[in-house]
């Protein structure tokens, strides 16, 4: 039986919820399995997307990894050694990247996402990983459900547990102001801060007790975090104090992007997309022409955007 709370979440079709349920109630992944190559993979549930040099890589359910070299005009599905739902992807440079997901799986690529190898997996732990970040070519962190934090000092080839708190909150996003200053956000208003490269962490407080799903570090050093019901908070003093901002929406904000020109974007439930051109002081809503739930986004060199979510990858713009 699926708990009532999960059913309510499913009814709202939130990608982060779907990702959890897929990992808990659907097909289990096994070490020997590779993702199935599917023609409709670009239209399946995709949960994250990022740049890999001039290419773009997206990840999602059933171990789907998609790669495009023309801003989403065409996608090539890449075979990977898992069928677990993949929730996040991160590239340190054009060639080196990692993807994480259910079964605590961590995949690594060294050729821009064209081929992947499994570097970590812990099916028995039942702790989906939800984000990954590298602050240098060797030092990286993977975070996830029930307070899970994994740490690597060898470029992601091996991983060790690295608890940061006695809390067991789900941790959704990790970002870096510098190699030494890191932020993690999660459920129940959880915000954690490290000033020593992730060795030690302290818990910060805002005036909101709901979940935060995403964060961005702006060029001026401002930290912006966002989550349930359109809540956005900013800090100009390294997280010591936080000020709320009016997002103009009342839906979960789950993905974010800070573009090269300083424009800040957030994606959310029901296809809502909002942007700010003044460092998160004010926001305006963008009509993207549909109500498809969006989980993450990137911007192409020509200004077009690709949004991923419950209906796969959608390109916005001329």
C-alpha positions, 0 to 999 in steps of 0.5 A, a space after each residue: 500500500 502507498 501511504 496517503 501522504 504519498 498518494 496526495 503527493 502523486 496527485 500533484 505530480 511533483 517530480 521529486 515525489 515521483 522520483 521517491 515513489 519510483 524508487 520505493 514502489 516500482 522496479 528495483 535496480 540490480 547491479 548487473 542491469 543496464 538502462 533500457 534504450 527507449 525511443 521515447 526516453 526524451 519524453 519520460 520523467 527527467 529530473 535534472 539537466 546541466 551543461 557538459 561543455 557545449 553539450 547538454 546532459 539530462 537524467 531521469 527515471 529508469 536510468 535514462 541519461 540523454 545527451 544533446 549537442 544542439 540545444 535539445 533539437 536531438 537527443 541521444 540516449 546513453 547506456 548506463 549500468 543501472 535502471 535506478 531513477 537518476 535524480 541529479 547530474 553535475 559536470 566539473 568540466 566538459 568531460 568529467 561528470 557524475 550522476 546520482 539517484 536511487 539505490 544510492 547509485 553514483 555514476 561517473 563519466 570522463 568523456 562528456 556523458 557518452 559513456 558511464 561507469 558505476 562507482 558507488 551503489 548501496 541498495 540495502 541502505 534505501 537512501 536515494 541520493 538527490 544531488 551531487 557537487 564537486 568543489 575541486 577535481 578530487 573533492 566531492 559530496 553526494 547528498 540525499 534522503 534521511 540525512 545521507 551525505 557521502 564524501 569523496 577525496 579521489 575524484 569520485 572513484 570511492 565514497 565514504 559516509 560523512 554525517 553532518 547532523 543528527 537530523 534525518 531530514 531529506 537533503 535536496 541541494 548542495 551549492 558552493 560559494 567557494 571551495 571552502 564555503 558550502 550550503 545544503 538545503 532540505 526538508 523542515 527548513 533545514 539549511 546547513 553551512 560549512 566554512 572548511 570545505 565540508 569537514 564540519 557543518 552548522 545548522 542555520 535557521 530561517 523563519 520558514 519550517 517548510 522544505 527547501 529544494 534548491 539554492 543559487 549563489 549569485 555573483 555578488 555573493 548573495 545566497 538564494 534558497 527556494 522551496 515549498 509554496 513559492 518561498 524564497 529567502 536571501 542572505 547577504 551575510 553567509 547565512 547568518 540572517 535571511 530575508 524573505 522575498 515575494 516570488 509571486 507564485 504559491 507552488 513548490 520551486 524545485 529547480 533554479 538557474 543563474 545565467 551568465 548575465 545574472 538573471 535568476 530563474 526558478 522552475 516549479 509545479 504546474 510549469 511555473 517559471 519565474 525570473 529575477 534580473 535584480 539579484 532576487 529582489 523582485 520576480 516576474 512570472 514567465 508564460 512558457 505555454 504549457 502547464 507541464 511540471 518542471 524540475 530543472 532547466 538550462 539556458 543555451 548559448 542562443 538564449 533558448 531554454 530547456 526545461 525538464 520534468 514529468 513530460 521529458 525535455 521541452 525547449 522554450 524560445 525561438 
